[in-house]
Amino acid sequence: MIGLAIGHSREGDNGAYTVGPNSISEHKFNSELVPLITPMLKVPYKVYDDYNARSYVGAMNYVSRKMREDNVDACIELHFNAAGPKATGHEWLHWETSRGGKRLATKLKEQMDKYYPTLRSRGVKARGRGQRGALFLRKTPCYAVISEPFFGSNSSDVSLIMSDLDKLAKVYAKGINNFYV
């Protein structure tokens, strides 16, 4: 079973916001994206959209415990990146020693490259202790990926992604389905 974890799902944490007139938070964006992904999945799934904790560490402990209880064998925490206005592209993070996490990240990256050939690929990146996102990747009891499919701080990235959300949903669904083949 694949876990679809919506990043920034703890109370008071909405994550970054996209630039532009129709600005949207990471949490809201991914909450609206997940229902577009799930009908295309060929594998069982569970959505995690309420990390019942106030702190980041508490949230990671909570969601990892829930995934263990649900026997999830792989998961993706959905995000988008934010930095300066010139930062662009997509990247897929996995725990440094997880071959399965790296394989899932690679399957997602391959679909992103296929559907968004003009968007810069920042690659599949390993994360270790103390690095951004490392606790989620380390704590989860399964193969895990943090997805960063675009920069919400880059107006061109935002326009490209927002022009067709179904296309991004296909990236996720096909990447997940290909991982389970």
C-alpha positions in Angstrom: 0.0 0.0 0.0 1.2 3.5 -0.9 0.9 6.3 1.6 0.2 9.8 0.3 1.2 12.2 3.0 0.3 15.8 2.5 3.2 17.9 3.8 2.5 20.5 6.4 -0.5 18.7 7.8 -0.1 19.7 11.4 -2.2 22.5 12.9 -0.9 25.9 12.1 1.6 24.8 9.5 0.6 25.6 5.9 4.2 25.5 4.4 5.3 27.9 1.7 3.0 29.9 -0.6 3.2 30.2 -4.3 3.9 33.6 -5.9 1.3 35.3 -8.0 -2.2 36.6 -7.8 -3.8 33.2 -6.9 -1.3 32.3 -4.2 -1.9 29.0 -2.5 -0.1 27.2 0.4 1.7 23.9 0.0 -0.8 22.2 2.2 -3.8 23.5 0.3 -2.2 22.8 -3.1 -1.4 19.2 -2.2 -4.7 18.6 -0.5 -6.4 19.6 -3.8 -3.9 17.5 -5.9 -4.3 14.2 -4.0 -7.9 13.6 -5.2 -6.7 14.0 -8.8 -4.0 11.3 -8.2 -5.9 8.6 -6.4 -8.4 7.6 -9.2 -5.4 6.8 -11.4 -3.7 4.5 -8.9 -3.6 0.8 -9.6 -2.5 0.0 -6.0 -4.2 0.4 -2.6 -3.5 3.8 -1.0 -4.0 5.7 2.3 -4.0 9.5 2.6 -2.4 11.1 5.6 -3.6 14.7 5.9 -3.8 15.3 9.6 -0.6 15.0 11.6 -2.0 15.1 15.1 0.9 17.0 16.7 2.1 20.5 17.3 5.8 20.1 16.7 7.6 18.8 13.6 9.1 15.9 15.6 5.7 15.1 17.1 4.2 15.2 13.6 6.8 12.8 12.2 6.4 10.4 15.1 2.6 10.5 14.6 2.6 9.9 10.8 5.2 7.2 11.0 3.2 5.4 13.7 0.1 5.6 11.6 1.9 4.2 8.5 3.2 1.3 10.6 -0.3 0.5 11.9 -1.6 0.6 8.3 1.2 -1.6 6.9 2.2 1.0 4.3 5.2 -0.3 2.3 6.0 3.0 0.5 5.0 6.6 1.0 5.4 10.0 -0.6 5.2 13.3 1.3 3.9 15.9 -1.2 5.5 19.4 -1.0 6.7 22.1 -3.4 10.0 24.0 -3.0 10.4 27.7 -2.2 13.6 29.8 -2.3 14.5 32.9 -4.4 12.5 33.8 -7.5 15.2 32.4 -9.8 15.3 28.9 -8.2 13.6 26.4 -10.5 13.0 22.8 -11.1 12.0 19.5 -9.5 13.7 17.2 -7.1 12.9 14.0 -5.3 14.4 13.2 -1.8 15.0 9.8 -0.2 16.8 8.5 2.8 20.5 8.0 2.0 20.6 4.2 2.6 17.1 3.3 1.2 17.4 1.6 -2.1 13.6 1.3 -2.3 13.2 5.0 -1.6 15.7 5.8 -4.2 13.9 3.6 -6.7 10.5 5.3 -5.9 12.1 8.7 -6.3 13.6 7.7 -9.6 10.2 6.5 -10.9 8.7 9.8 -10.0 11.5 11.8 -11.5 11.3 9.8 -14.8 7.6 10.7 -15.1 8.3 14.4 -14.3 11.0 14.5 -17.0 8.6 12.9 -19.5 5.6 15.2 -18.7 7.6 18.4 -18.1 10.7 18.2 -20.3 11.3 22.0 -20.1 11.4 22.1 -16.3 14.9 21.7 -14.9 15.5 18.4 -13.2 17.5 18.9 -10.0 17.6 15.1 -9.6 17.1 12.4 -7.1 18.8 13.4 -3.9 19.8 11.3 -0.8 19.2 12.9 2.6 21.0 12.0 5.9 20.7 13.1 9.5 20.2 16.8 10.0 19.2 17.6 6.4 15.9 19.1 5.3 13.2 16.4 5.4 15.5 13.8 6.9 13.3 13.0 9.9 10.3 12.1 7.7 12.5 9.9 5.5 14.2 8.2 8.4 11.2 7.7 10.7 8.8 6.2 8.3 8.6 2.4 8.5 8.7 2.1 4.7 10.4 3.3 1.5 9.9 7.1 1.6 10.2 10.1 -0.8 9.7 13.8 -0.3 8.5 15.3 -3.6 9.4 18.8 -4.6 7.9 19.0 -8.2 8.4 22.8 -8.7 9.4 26.0 -6.9 6.4 27.9 -5.6 8.7 31.0 -5.5 9.3 30.9 -9.2 6.5 32.5 -11.3 7.4 30.4 -14.4 7.3 27.1 -12.4 4.0 28.1 -10.8 2.4 29.0 -14.2 3.6 25.8 -15.8 2.2 23.6 -13.0 -1.0 25.5 -12.5 -1.8 25.4 -16.2 -2.7 21.7 -16.0 -2.9 20.0 -12.5 -4.1 16.8 -14.1 -0.7 16.5 -15.8 1.1 16.7 -12.4 -1.4 14.1 -11.0 -0.4 11.8 -13.8 3.2 12.2 -12.9 2.5 10.9 -9.4 0.1 8.2 -10.4 2.3 6.8 -13.2 5.4 7.0 -11.0 3.7 5.1 -8.2 2.2 2.5 -10.6 5.5 1.9 -12.2 7.2 1.5 -8.8 4.8 -1.4 -8.0 5.1 -3.2 -11.4 
